[in-house]
Amino acid sequence: DGGITQSPKYLFRKEGQNVTLSCEQNLNHDAMYWYRQDPGQGLRLIYYSQIVNDFQKGDIAEGYSVSREKKESFPLTVTSAQKNPTAFYLCASSLGARGETQYFGPGTRLLVL
Amino acid sequence: AQSVTQPDIHITVSEGASLELRCNYSYGATPYLFWYVQSPGQGLQLLLKYFSGDTLVQGIKGFEAEFKRSQSSFNLRKPSVHWSDAAEYFCAVGGDSSYKLIFGSGTRLLVRP
C-alpha cells in the first residue's frame, strides 16, 4: 500500500537535546512538507522540499532543521533552540506541482520532559 | 493577506441531522480549496477538493462542498450526520503560484446520539 509513515508516534525530549522525527513516503511524490499543529490552531508550515537536495523555510522554521537526501525521506530535527517544541508534527507529500493536493502521515507527538 | 477563516470553533449536531461547516478565504489568485478531516491523534484525511469547473464538489463519506466566488466561501455539507463523523475539520486554500497550503483553525464536530 502506498502512503506516508511517520515515526515514532510519541517522542520525548529532554532539555538541551536535539531530536529527529522520521517521515517516509512511497507515493513517488516530489514535494514533502512538515507542519506543526498546536491545540486550537490550524497547521503551520515549518519546512518544505520541492525536490531532492533542496528545501525552503516555511512560516515557523526557527529552531528546526531538515534534510532531503532521498526522494522518499524528509526527516525533521527539532533542535535545542526550539524553546517550545511540545506539539503534534505532521508530514505531508504531494506530486510536486504548485497547488497539488497534499497527503498526510499519521503524525508524531513530541513532549518535553 | 492570504487567510482562511472557520468561524465556528465547535459545532454540535444530532445524529441524522444535516450539517454545514463554514469556510471563508482570502486569496490573491485563483484559489484551490480543500477540506480535510482529522480524528483525535491522527493525521489529516482529504475529504474533497475544488480546483475548477463545477462549483459543487462531491467528496468521500457523503460530504459535499460548494464554491461561491462572490462570497469567498467553500462551505462543507452533509445531509445526514453519523456518529462516526465526530472529528475536527479543516479548510485549506492554495493555488498554482505556491506550494503552500493555508489552513483554517479548524471546527470540531460533536455528534449527539
Interface residues (C-beta under 8 A of the other chain):
Chain A: I4 Q6 A31 Y33 G40 Q41 G42 L43 L45 Y48 Q50 G58 F88 L90 A92 S94 A97 R98 G99 T101 Q102 Y103 F104 G105 P106 G107 R109
Chain B: V4 I9 Y32 F34 Y36 G41 Q42 G43 L44 Q45 L46 K49 F51 F90 G94 G95 D96 S97 S98 Y99 K100 L101 F103 G104 S105 G106
